[in-house]
């Protein structure tokens, strides 16, 4: 079957297999949800407008991601009512939210159409622009004194197109003016209806930021957003820049890198946009805040704490809000599930002006994402790979507590200047650090009465079984999975975990805390070294793919892996 002249690359049977056997469904909330019914009439209306904003934004994301996304999606939508094959292809397209994507297992992206591939610079840059030509043009433009134009080309908020022999940058607020103006309208309507003053205020700033070509407006919107703690509704316009692999290449060219430095031009990868809308869950939020209360005590327990300045210390309030959210809508970057979907997200990132100028962060936990774990499959994994006495300890709520510790862990330890100094390895080490802080400090939460000793055991076991059992050997680009492998090997080497002759896991709970504290010490030492070589050495030492790991991966794969996710929206 052809859509706009492009043959589908996956057969109907293959699509069926992927969607029926390899896809986890994530069910977002519907208007029947109790938390929705409990909202005031004003907030109910506001939520509908926020969901409208999310739907409009998705079109912006599709354009940022690939020049053919929109046309191929529309082609599939037109064909779907008449053709089962096209209907399946459309569902698969929607699970990637695009024409192609990684699935977290295969090295190469899965492509939906023959002849349509993703680009290094996504659709932020012209498709036919190679890395060498990109650098040559920038160097020529700088030599010709076009400093401001190059600054715009390398900014996080522009689309770049050819202009004769040069490149030109178009600010998102201009390139996407029609969509941004519609989204701003929806936000203003939501602001009109909501009962919450702080939320109303934020929505007003966010709407303005979409209408003006001015980074300061984003900063102000972000600052108003980051302090929201008590609002009944949640709305996020996310701007993260992990997808654009073109912009960072400028640092690989020494001549260009030097020119950029001379002219004090920062090169920041392009922001992909996404929207999340939902309802703040009060009970879930209270639990998260209980963990926050003790952060300054944990800061005192950090290894080498006298050698660096920490974000939190005794008496300083952490500029961090946290909420647990029942999701009504995910769109754009959030809905592009390519290998995984996050259960919590702490924004803004370090590259954003609001953070650089002292603004705080807001961490949002995604209830419907974490509730989508495949319990049946976990039971099968345990039957194969875990000693029976440990089965009762596996608990998805305990995994959620681990995630809270991980997110809080990012706020402890050496600051981002140490993290960034590790270059290519910074993400692995930082994610690993956050994991290790979470587990190493969990016993403190037993001491201060936040959790019970039984829950601590559940956290340990659920973490090892649910996270450290890997499905495939991870690559450098998969920071979280590489971190998991480091921890798995460290626990194995130190006999905290072991496998008997029947390949069943046993856990030595008595040594868990002391071994994790040693690992934390080694990890902080790596960050303090500011040495990419030391980071690489550490990573390589602990990411050996052993026979044990290979065995676990092959057993889990036999049970059938579900690398795809389908988000179901009801608003
Ligand atoms: Zn993290």
Boltz pocket constraint, residues with backbone or C-beta under 6 A from the ligand:
constraints:
  - pocket:
      binder: B
      contacts: [[A, 406], [A, 407], [A, 410], [A, 430], [A, 431], [A, 434]]
      max_distance: 6.0
